[in-house]
């Protein structure tokens, strides 16, 4: 992608409305634009990051055996009257009437709709376990939308829903998602700690929130420090190994970790003082086991091996991609801008010409751009004739991991300066060496 033909509306000034660094940087880097309170457009640079986050979320859901579908944003009120949540959900639910005066709503979550799909098709235990998920916009009319897409009214959620014949089966399904979440957040370049959590309007009594520690987080959290060292389950994890997944779950829940709603002061004080962590955090995922809370009122039953009808045991599992993007930035930035973990960076590398139109610069930049693109890397080529200072500031602001800088002098000798965004380390090398390094 050539910057001269891209749409990257960088802001020079710090936007006044942004209270936290991720919101400020997302606005300045031209990633998002507020359209009305708590409702955002994702501009091209932001959309690229969001797509990368979603791709990792999707891969790990699929690896854990979940199956993707897509449900609508608008739902009929009838379904929610069946579960009893239509009245209970209160003002956070955006209620709408269609032209026939039928009550509709913009879905804040999808337990009812997925239960309806399930009961329409699945009649036998032989089709279980089943886990269905989608990545879809949600709407919650939050009283205090703030911090950009961190807490917005319209936001993207990956929500998965599991169905099992028994409670034991459902707890294994829960463990699958627990492990998938550990892997997902690690691949996104952040460390998320699973914490015992309150279940709120979703319900149930077995629930964990996944929290990224950050001073600007809205949750108050308490935990043992040991989480920092726990191993992330590998790519070859066997998701059908019931005992194996239970062992991972037990390891990761062996040390104290709870949000303020579930905090047990006595248990926390039992931890040696030097190992206590009392901090703020961002909730990026939340998983629930709630048994038959929805299958019972909505009549979602299957025939068991005993020939009798059984209500299915369910769980639901949420991740917020549009919250994860700012959460990653909170965890990874410096005074010059964003520092993307490679896995979610909008581009893999940036090629920067210091003199557009200079024969040597154009040639060397072209070689780099073609070489990297042919190796299937995503490259942003700053081919503009902006001042050097502006170019460097933009490159640092948007946080692509590697900058390949070509000036008339280095261009003439077929060389390029390779700058690592994170450390600021610079090294001059031949085009070939740079290509080898990036495509190795
Ligand atoms: N149905 C369940 C799980 S599928 C559910 O709705 N869970 S939730 O309410 O905890 O939301 C799941 C995730 O969505 C949260 O962990 C968070 O990452 C994200 N999320 C929730 N509310 C917002 C919001 N207002 N803005 C951005 N992300 C949000």
Boltz pocket constraint, residues with backbone or C-beta under 6 A from the ligand:
constraints:
  - pocket:
      binder: B
      contacts: [[A, 108], [A, 109], [A, 110], [A, 111], [A, 140], [A, 142], [A, 149], [A, 150], [A, 151], [A, 152], [A, 153], [A, 154], [A, 155], [A, 156], [A, 157], [A, 158], [A, 159], [A, 160], [A, 202], [A, 283], [A, 284], [A, 285], [A, 286], [A, 287], [A, 316], [A, 317], [A, 318], [A, 319], [A, 320], [A, 321], [A, 322], [A, 323]]
      max_distance: 6.0
